[in-house]
Amino acid sequence: MKYLAALVLAISLLPLSASSQQSASINGYISNAESGETLISANVDILDSRKGTSSNTSGYFALTNIEPGTHTIVATYIGFERFKQEITLEPGEKRRLDIELKPEGYQLDEVVVESQREKEDQRNIGMAQVKTEMIKKIPTAFQADVFRSLQLLPGVKAASDFSSGLYIRGGSPDQTLILLDRTTVYNPSHFFGFFSTFNPDAVKDVRLYKGGYPAKYGGRLGSVLTIYNKDGNRNEFAGSATIGMLASRVSIEGPIKNGSYMLAFRRSTLEPILAILQESNENIPESFYFWDLNGKINYDANQNNKLSLAFYSGVDDLKFPFAEDASVNLNYGNQTLSANWTHIFSENIFSNFTLTGSRYFNFPSFDIASTPFERNNNIYDFSLKGDIEYLPNNKHEISSGFWIGNLTLKLRDEFDGQETFSSRIQSQYGSLYLQDKWSISDKWSITPGLRLATFSEGNYVRLEPRLSMEYRPSNRVRLQAAYGRYNQFLTLVSNEAFTGFDVWLTTDEGVPPAYGNQYVIGAKTIPWEGYGFDVELYYRSMKNLFEPDPFLPDRAGLPYAETFRFGKGYAYGAELFFERQIGDLTGFIGYNFSVTRRKFPDFNEPVLVNGPARFYPPKYDRIHDLNVVLEYDISRRWSSTLVFNYATGQAFTQPLGRTTAFDFPTSSSNLDQLLVGRVNASRLPPYHRLDIGVSRKGTFFGIGEAEWQFQLINAYSRRNIWFYNYDLDKNPAQREDIQLLPLLPTISYTLDF
């Protein structure tokens, strides 16, 4: 670890060569001219040369080793006017050039085509970016949602209409690292997992690394989701308010001296609906609400130092008397805080240092026949991370960094006032990484990387090599490949009925971390101007998967390591993505063929022979998955959106029969045993659904822009099956279809001021 730290420092402080001292350089930030928001992955090029780059997650760019003389600088970003400026550089000059891009409409097809091609240039293997505008327009039940939008991408699956969990390329939700302003979020869900905690009004950028992700990230076997909150309008006060059926939102933003601020608040508006339903139905919650608050403050100390403070807090609270002498109270939520310092050491050395804090809590309680059960579950995660980008020339982009932290997990159960279980796990973790994006030639580039990860519980140290490469035979075709080794020191015990009961556990002595390899190859093409067609193939292995053993009758008194079982798995698939970003009709079609399997002891063992366990598909294994998303601009005011989903039916375990095995010695009743087939060897019927949305833009008495949204969820009322329920009190047993969402109209009104 010391050697790797020394190597990171040495590379970060490499001096420029003598020849580069005579060359010139340009660096600066790219931002929105109207709001002052920095723009991520904006393109900067020097005309009549092959020099070019893109802005990083802070909106910063740097072009080095530029020949002295007169050059034309061009900057572009989707939906913004093209920036073009002629500058003259002296030998050795280090020019600071902060670029402001003006937003533009999409009326000119020529501009859209050009932007689309530049967008393709920034798409790396396994990576997807979702615009906040699309998140707000896509029809969803009750509420626009970040996770629901991501579930439309190939390779990302949904467990059901009632789950916003991300199942990415054969991985469970705990195999995805979720970062909000560089801070880990452990259970980002509202409304029993119906949608995520991320308010679309507060979100600036959403990026998903579905697989083969770079050495900058670690700690999860599968994927990484990064979300950045808005910085706030630096030029003028602005705001937005939305009234919806399930929840309403309000946000404000504006300038402060040398900076900006942003606040966004969202709260459920279910109380009137619950009051009406309670009059005719007793099985309705007594009370339920959720809320969340996002905020960010930015301050520019000078042109080389920027400070920001971002925070989030959210809570769900439910009181539900589900029987005459039984009730449940649920209270859970997340809190995050991140303080960031962005520092430019020189024109080619850029850095970010972030202090983060994250808390997840859930306090469920039950009262049955005046006997209470209570749980107290807390996660505290405090960390310090730093990232340094070094650009010695136009051939290399070297990045390095560290992440150290302290993780505490507390779990305490009480039954009838007596403590039945108590656990407090505290672990320190750390990692270092180093990678280099090396442009070997105009056609070839390669990105080797190495990450060293440590976890104190069990004293584990793991080395993770990463490698990606790209070959461009033409301007319209990019061939890509990636490999990575990944480790995970945490596992999630998930409750399928309600995410508020989820419990995180860690590795320890005798419980080694899970690990796996990922292999990805792909091709990204532009078949015609304004169109894109991408293909990716992947294979991933998963070993040492650890989870609590469900066959243990009693864990009390057992050593920690003996309460787990260990398994393995694999996943492979092919993803096709075709999009159109030109004209009045835009959108995409995504198709995914995938297979994922798991194997644990005592699952699917042969009945007649004591052989080894067999692989089985988890419930989220969907062989075929098709999503169609289309948007049509009817006129300047009216637009419509259509979303169609089709997926192979969910895997489930089929009951085969019931038998009376024997009599209890102390009871006059017989013991019924349910006979089941192989684990998840059967399938529910295929899932398909059509959602339609129509929006109308206008003004609100001169105060600001306004928009009505009318949506029809499940337009042809397909009653998809969630699961089967069996009534064993009847002979023969009766099967009941538990269905998902019916036909559901929704309406919302948004005012921007």
LOFIZA-772828 format. One record per residue (C-alpha): residue in three letters; x, y, z. Coordinates in pm, whole numbers, padded with zeros to 5 digits, always signed. Each point is the difference from the previous one (the first is absolute). Layout:
# residues N
alaXYZ...
END
This chain:
# residues 753
met+00000+00000+00000lys+00293+00235+00076tyr+00158-00074-00337leu-00325+00069-00184ala-00046+00328+00190ala+00353+00106-00092leu-00066-00087-00364val-00321+00205-00002leu+00183+00300+00146ala+00294-00032-00237ile-00218-00012-00311ser-00214+00289+00123leu+00308+00219+00037leu+00183-00096-00318pro+00166+00305-00152leu-00074+00103-00352ser+00260-00076-00263ala+00222+00271-00146ser-00189-00005-00328ser-00336+00040+00177gln+00134+00304+00183gln+00021+00178-00336ser-00352-00106-00101ala-00318+00174+00114ser-00307-00124+00184ile-00366+00091+00056asn-00211-00086+00304gly-00324+00111+00163tyr-00360-00084+00084ile-00293-00048-00238ser-00335+00121+00128asn-00358+00085-00095ala-00013+00371-00089glu-00353+00038+00137ser+00038-00171+00340gly+00375-00025+00055glu-00028-00378+00055thr+00316-00183-00107leu-00045-00247-00288ile+00130-00354+00029ser+00153-00170-00308ala-00017+00310-00221asn+00234-00025-00298val+00293+00237-00066asp+00199-00023-00325ile+00261+00192-00193leu-00106+00028-00363asp+00238-00129-00267ser+00171-00223+00255arg-00069-00326+00178lys+00022+00155+00346gly-00317-00022+00203thr-00136-00096+00340ser-00314+00013+00213ser-00086+00161+00331asn+00012-00218+00312thr-00266-00040+00269ser+00083+00348+00129gly-00030+00157-00345tyr+00380+00053-00026phe+00207-00061-00314ala+00366+00036-00099leu+00178-00011-00338thr+00378-00024+00021asn+00298-00009-00240ile-00158+00244-00244glu+00226+00149-00266pro+00035+00378+00045gly-00193+00206-00252thr-00356+00080-00096his-00266-00270+00052thr-00376-00030-00009ile-00155-00150+00314val-00338-00174-00030ala-00217-00120+00291thr-00325-00197-00037tyr-00260-00162+00219ile-00338-00154-00085gly-00275+00262+00005phe+00240+00296+00005glu+00127+00237-00266arg+00342-00069-00139phe+00279+00212+00151lys+00272+00115-00239gln+00285+00237+00076glu+00335+00080-00161ile+00293+00045+00240thr+00373+00058-00037leu+00233-00184+00236glu+00358+00100+00077pro+00275-00259+00068gly-00040-00135+00353glu-00331+00186+00055lys-00253-00154+00237arg-00332+00150-00106arg-00297-00013+00236leu-00317-00016-00210asp-00335-00044+00178ile-00266-00077-00262glu-00371+00076+00030leu-00236-00183-00236lys-00343+00141-00080pro-00298-00239+00003glu-00183-00041-00328gly-00314-00169-00131tyr-00001-00313-00205gln-00162+00158-00305leu+00311-00026-00218asp+00056-00363-00096glu+00353+00079-00115val+00105+00106+00350val-00161-00308+00155val+00188-00230-00236glu+00331+00160+00086ser-00068-00021+00374gln-00106-00362-00032arg+00329-00097-00156glu+00189+00179+00274lys-00215-00179+00256glu+00105-00332-00152asp+00366+00099+00037gln-00045+00016+00377arg-00178-00332+00055asn+00235-00250+00158ile-00055-00372+00023gly-00263-00105+00252met-00098+00360+00073ala-00338+00171-00040gln-00108+00355+00073val-00360+00102+00069lys-00115+00359-00048thr-00216+00151+00271glu-00239+00125-00270met-00068-00361-00102ile-00053-00103+00364lys-00277+00257+00037lys-00172-00082-00332ile-00013-00380+00018pro-00342-00123+00119thr+00026-00163+00342ala-00257-00090+00261phe-00059+00307+00215gln+00350+00149-00002ala+00297+00074-00231asp+00288-00213+00124val+00371-00044-00074phe+00007-00378+00056arg-00315-00062-00205ser+00168+00177-00292leu+00318-00206+00038gln-00206-00321-00008leu-00084+00077-00363leu+00364-00043-00107pro+00115-00338-00137gly+00171-00203+00270val-00199+00164+00284lys-00301-00193+00126ala-00290+00067+00233ala-00120-00261+00249ser-00361+00123-00022asp-00220+00310-00034phe+00042+00046+00375ser+00380-00008+00010ser+00245+00269-00108gly+00297-00227+00073leu+00270-00016-00268tyr+00082-00351-00122ile+00289+00060-00238arg+00157-00268-00220gly-00093-00287+00227gly+00084+00176+00326ser-00220+00067+00301pro-00056+00360+00122asp+00276-00023+00262gln+00253-00060-00281thr-00049+00358-00125leu+00192+00282+00168ile-00225+00308+00021leu+00168+00337+00051leu-00177+00333+00055asp+00249+00286-00030arg+00277-00259+00061thr-00175-00132+00316thr-00116-00361+00036val-00377-00048+00036tyr-00101-00337+00147asn-00376-00030-00046pro-00129+00267-00240ser-00370-00084-00005his-00335+00160+00082phe-00353-00136+00026phe+00100-00362+00085gly+00250-00003-00285phe-00251+00134-00254phe+00243+00269-00115ser+00341+00140+00090thr+00090+00282+00237phe+00152+00219-00271asn-00211+00307-00076pro+00024+00068-00377asp-00024+00376+00064ala+00328-00013+00193val+00193-00228-00234lys+00260+00140-00239asp+00167-00310-00143val-00065-00377+00008arg+00262-00248-00123leu-00019-00377+00015tyr+00302-00227-00046lys-00173-00330-00073gly+00319-00204-00002gly+00374+00007-00057tyr+00016+00325+00196pro+00337+00178+00047ala+00245-00016+00290lys-00135+00325+00146tyr-00291-00197+00149gly-00015-00314+00210gly-00171-00185+00282arg-00273-00165-00208leu-00001-00306-00227gly-00223+00136-00271ser-00050+00366-00084val+00018+00363+00110leu-00263+00274-00009thr+00119+00359+00050ile-00248+00282+00058tyr+00089+00367+00038asn-00232+00263+00140lys-00045+00332-00175asp+00240+00278+00100gly-00267+00269-00021asn-00053+00296-00231arg+00293+00242+00025asn-00168+00282-00194glu-00354+00042+00130phe-00262-00138+00237ala-00207-00284-00147gly-00233-00270+00124ser-00241-00278-00086ala-00314-00146+00160thr-00182-00321-00095ile-00332-00128+00132gly-00054-00374-00049met-00235-00277+00113leu+00253-00178+00222ala+00241+00278+00088ser+00067+00368-00064arg+00335+00171-00046val+00147+00348+00029ser+00353+00122-00069ile+00178+00335+00007glu+00346+00108-00108gly+00192+00321-00038pro+00328+00187+00029ile+00199+00096+00307lys+00324+00196+00008asn+00254-00201-00200gly-00230-00300-00012ser-00350-00145-00002tyr-00250-00207+00196met-00270-00258-00070leu-00280-00141+00218ala-00255-00263-00105phe-00277-00144+00216arg-00247-00280-00073arg-00283-00139+00212ser-00273-00256-00048thr-00357+00127-00037leu-00184-00322+00081glu-00191+00114+00309pro-00323+00104-00185ile-00004-00327-00197leu+00056-00207+00316ala-00280+00183+00181ile-00245-00084-00281leu+00109-00364-00018gln-00021-00051+00376glu-00373+00067-00009ser-00067-00308-00213asn+00295-00227+00078glu+00152-00094+00334asn+00325-00133-00152ile+00134+00348-00066pro+00297+00157+00185glu-00095+00230+00285ser+00265+00242-00120phe+00282+00004-00252tyr+00234+00264-00131phe+00349+00045-00138trp+00215+00302-00070asp+00348+00085-00118leu+00216+00311-00011asn+00299+00066-00227gly+00231+00297+00028lys+00329+00129-00135ile+00210+00312+00059asn+00293+00097-00223tyr+00271+00259+00062asp+00289+00098-00229ala+00291+00116+00212asn+00191+00084-00320gln+00035-00139-00349asn+00207-00295+00124asn-00196-00091+00314lys-00367-00090+00024leu-00187-00118+00309ser-00339-00167+00024leu-00221-00150+00270ala-00279-00242-00100phe-00251-00178+00221tyr-00301-00229-00018ser-00255-00116+00257gly-00305-00219-00052val-00252-00191+00215asp-00286-00247-00049asp-00253-00046+00283leu-00292-00247+00010lys-00259-00099+00263phe-00215-00292-00107pro-00246-00195+00222phe-00027-00306-00226ala-00218-00205+00239glu-00226+00051+00301asp+00286-00050+00245ala+00302+00049-00222ser+00182+00300-00139val+00327+00092-00165asn+00197+00324+00020leu+00278+00066-00250asn+00253+00281+00007tyr+00308+00000-00224gly+00209+00235-00208asn+00338+00129-00120gln+00220+00298+00080thr+00313+00103-00191leu+00248+00286+00018ser+00296+00077-00226ala+00249+00287+00015asn+00208+00035-00315trp+00313+00200-00079thr+00097+00032-00366his+00356+00122-00050ile+00199+00065-00318phe+00370-00053+00080ser+00105+00103-00350glu-00148+00009-00348asn+00047-00377-00028ile-00052-00121+00359phe-00360+00004+00125ser-00127-00136+00333asn-00311-00068+00207phe+00001-00069+00375thr-00327-00101+00166leu-00100-00059+00361thr-00317-00214+00012gly-00249-00120+00258ser-00287-00243-00059arg-00262-00144+00233tyr-00273-00256-00067phe-00251-00085+00272asn-00314-00209+00037phe-00208-00047+00314pro-00285-00245-00072ser-00226-00113+00282phe-00289-00246+00023asp-00265-00046+00263ile-00193-00329-00020ala-00239-00095+00281ser+00163+00269+00219thr+00342-00162-00055pro+00248+00244-00156phe+00294-00071-00229glu+00245+00282-00073arg+00312+00034-00214asn+00266+00270+00007asn+00224-00006-00308asn+00260+00269-00079ile+00286+00040-00249tyr+00257+00277+00042asp+00262+00057-00270phe+00257+00282+00022ser+00274+00032-00258leu+00263+00218-00165lys+00078-00036-00366gly+00228+00172-00245asp+00034-00013-00378ile+00285+00150-00203glu+00005+00032-00379tyr+00334+00060-00172leu+00015+00092-00370pro+00367+00000-00102asn-00078+00013-00373asn-00269-00085-00252lys+00097-00369+00012his-00058-00070+00369glu-00271+00074+00255ile+00129-00133+00332ser-00231-00017+00300ser+00065-00120+00351gly-00162+00025+00339phe-00087-00143+00337trp-00311-00077+00206ile+00019-00069+00375gly-00290-00032+00241asn-00163-00146+00308leu-00315-00212-00029thr-00224-00086+00297leu-00299-00235-00016lys-00233-00028+00300leu-00288-00246+00033arg-00213-00060+00310asp-00321-00206+00032glu-00242-00006+00295phe-00293-00235+00056asp-00251+00079+00275gly+00245+00241+00159gln+00287-00251+00007glu+00308+00034-00220thr+00024-00300-00233phe+00288+00107-00224ser+00263+00272+00006ser+00289+00063-00234arg+00244+00284-00059ile+00254-00036-00279gln+00257+00270-00063ser+00251-00018-00282gln+00254+00225-00162tyr+00045-00015-00375gly+00237+00156-00247ser+00098-00007-00365leu+00251+00147-00242tyr-00026+00006-00376leu+00208+00096-00300gln-00097+00000-00366asp+00114+00149-00329lys-00205+00068-00311trp+00267-00037-00267ser-00080+00115-00355ile+00246-00215-00190ser-00107+00136-00339asp-00296+00162-00171lys-00169-00341-00011trp+00122-00179+00313ser-00036+00085+00369ile+00051-00212+00309thr-00084+00060+00367pro+00185-00221+00248gly-00081+00041+00367leu+00075-00149+00338arg-00193+00028+00326leu+00108-00116+00345ala-00285-00053+00251thr+00019-00079+00372phe-00263-00088+00263ser+00088-00034+00367glu-00271-00256+00094gly+00197-00314-00083asn+00310+00201-00101tyr-00063-00044-00370val+00217+00158-00269arg-00098-00040-00363leu+00167+00111-00325glu-00232+00079-00291pro+00145+00038-00352arg-00211+00181-00261leu+00050+00039-00374ser-00202+00151-00284met+00092+00067-00361glu-00154+00159-00307tyr+00060-00016-00373arg-00156+00247-00246pro+00016-00130-00356ser-00205+00304-00110asn-00177+00305+00139arg-00325-00197+00015val+00120-00320+00168arg+00158-00061+00340leu+00104-00351+00107gln+00051-00040+00375ala+00100-00261+00257ala+00043+00000+00377tyr+00109-00231+00282gly-00012+00049+00374arg+00040-00182+00331tyr-00241+00116+00271asn-00047-00072+00372gln-00292+00063+00236phe+00031+00011+00380leu-00373+00050+00072thr-00315-00200-00059leu-00365+00101+00024val-00263-00212+00169ser-00303+00123-00190asn-00367-00032+00091glu-00200-00046-00318ala-00317+00142+00154phe+00147+00323+00133thr+00347+00155-00047gly-00017+00166+00343phe+00094-00335+00157asp+00321-00031-00203val+00313-00073+00205trp+00362+00040-00114leu+00268-00241+00125thr+00379-00001-00049thr+00282-00243-00050asp+00198-00116+00301glu+00246-00269+00094gly-00126-00314-00165val-00235+00199-00225pro+00216+00106-00299pro-00120+00268-00240ala-00183-00089-00317tyr+00198+00048-00320gly-00041-00037-00371asn+00127+00082-00347gln-00176+00193-00275tyr+00063-00024-00374val-00169+00240-00241ile+00029+00057-00376gly-00205+00244-00202ala-00046+00210-00312lys-00146+00351-00010thr-00099+00118-00343ile-00170+00288-00181pro-00181-00169-00291trp-00153+00331-00117glu+00033+00358+00110gly-00210+00050+00311tyr-00026-00373+00076gly+00199-00230+00225phe+00022-00378+00024asp+00194-00169+00281val+00070-00366+00076glu+00161-00135+00317leu+00073-00358+00108tyr+00097-00080+00356tyr+00092-00287+00230arg+00055+00027+00375ser+00086-00247+00273met-00098+00027+00367lys+00176-00204+00269asn-00012-00013+00379leu-00349+00148+00003phe-00087+00004+00369glu-00339+00028+00168pro-00163-00118+00325asp-00082-00370-00015pro-00381-00029-00025phe+00007-00363+00122leu+00141+00080+00343pro-00277-00056+00259asp+00169+00227+00256arg+00298+00236-00039ala+00025+00082+00370gly+00344-00078+00140leu+00155-00097-00334pro+00328+00161-00114tyr-00056+00270-00263ala+00162-00199-00280glu-00220-00305+00062thr-00322+00194-00062phe+00078+00044-00371arg-00017-00216-00305phe+00218+00054-00305gly-00082-00034-00368lys+00096+00110-00345gly-00159+00116-00320tyr+00045+00129-00350ala-00178+00215-00254tyr+00033+00064-00372gly-00199+00189-00257ala-00026+00218-00308glu-00136+00356-00008leu-00126+00186-00308phe-00076+00371+00007phe-00137+00199-00296glu-00083+00370+00036arg-00121+00291-00210gln+00080+00356+00109ile-00109+00202-00302gly-00333+00144-00108asp-00336+00013+00173leu+00003-00373+00087thr+00286-00101+00230gly+00064-00287+00236phe+00162-00341+00026ile-00057-00374-00012gly+00196-00218+00240tyr+00013-00380-00002asn+00182-00226+00243phe+00058-00377-00016ser+00139-00116+00332val+00049-00300+00224thr+00100+00007+00367arg+00043-00294+00235arg+00082-00062+00368lys+00104-00307+00196phe-00014-00047+00378pro+00023-00312+00216asp-00330-00186+00057phe-00169+00175-00294asn-00114-00228-00284glu+00189-00303+00123pro-00111-00325-00170val-00281-00167+00192leu+00108-00362-00039val+00376+00044+00005asn+00200+00216+00239gly+00172+00185-00279pro+00123+00359-00018ala-00233+00298-00013arg-00111+00124-00340phe-00006+00346-00150tyr-00335+00176+00006pro-00129+00333-00139pro-00071+00274+00257lys-00342+00164-00018tyr+00130+00294-00206asp+00136-00220-00280arg-00176+00121-00316ile+00120-00167-00319his-00158+00255-00234asp-00054+00366+00083leu-00125+00261-00250asn-00062+00370+00063val-00124+00260-00246val+00004+00371+00092leu-00131+00254-00253glu-00060+00374+00025tyr-00187+00197-00265asp-00019+00379-00017ile-00353+00062-00123ser+00036+00378+00001arg+00187+00273+00183arg-00222-00056+00306trp-00108-00363-00024ser+00212-00315+00020ser-00065-00365+00069thr+00203-00288+00144leu-00048-00375-00038val+00170-00276+00198phe-00046-00371-00072asn+00154-00282+00206tyr+00018-00374-00067ala+00187-00252+00215thr+00018-00374+00056gly-00204-00106+00300gln+00163+00004+00341ala+00143-00325+00133phe-00177-00165+00295thr-00012-00331+00186gln-00304-00207-00094pro-00189-00181+00282leu-00068-00359-00108gly-00224-00130+00275arg-00081-00032+00367thr+00017-00292+00235thr-00065-00081+00365ala+00327-00134+00134phe-00075-00095+00360asp-00185+00106+00315phe+00151+00234+00251pro+00019-00182+00336thr-00138+00303+00178ser-00265+00095-00252ser-00313-00154-00141ser+00064+00159-00340asn+00211-00143-00282leu+00316+00166-00134asp-00044+00096-00362gln+00312+00009-00216leu+00018+00182-00330leu+00189-00178-00277val+00177+00232-00242gly+00193-00044-00322arg+00350+00121-00079val+00082+00352+00115asn-00124+00260-00251ala-00041-00262-00273ser-00340+00142-00106arg-00096+00333-00161leu-00282+00246+00044pro-00174+00114-00320pro+00194+00256-00209tyr-00017+00360+00118his-00103+00281-00234arg-00138+00350+00049leu-00066+00319-00196asp+00018+00347+00156ile-00106+00317-00183gly+00063+00360+00100val-00107+00334-00145ser+00129+00338+00114arg-00098+00355-00078lys+00226+00299+00061gly-00128+00348+00069thr+00031+00291+00240phe-00150+00077+00339phe-00132+00358+00006gly+00335+00132-00109ile+00175-00139+00309gly+00186-00273-00184glu-00011-00300-00229ala-00251-00273+00087glu-00067-00354-00113trp-00289-00245+00035gln+00083-00372-00013phe-00271-00258-00065gln+00107-00364+00017leu-00168-00335-00045ile+00190-00283+00170asn-00067-00351-00133ala-00210+00143-00283tyr-00153-00333-00114ser-00044-00124+00359arg+00228-00301-00016arg-00036-00174+00339asn+00355-00126+00042ile+00058-00260+00270trp+00209+00104+00300phe-00012-00341+00171tyr-00235-00291+00073asn-00165-00041+00340tyr-00120-00346+00107asp-00290-00057+00239leu+00098-00322+00176asp-00315-00006+00214lys-00193-00125-00301asn+00024-00344-00155pro+00115+00007-00270ala+00207+00312+00073gln-00119+00310-00183arg+00247+00218-00191glu-00057+00376-00011asp+00171+00234-00246ile+00145+00303+00182gln+00010+00264-00269leu+00205+00311-00061leu-00117+00347-00103pro-00339+00037-00171leu-00083+00274-00249leu+00102+00315+00183pro-00047+00364-00112thr+00222+00267+00156ile+00025+00376-00029ser+00253+00261+00114tyr+00057+00372-00040thr+00342+00169+00002leu+00079+00371+00025asp+00350+00134-00072phe+00061+00350+00129
END
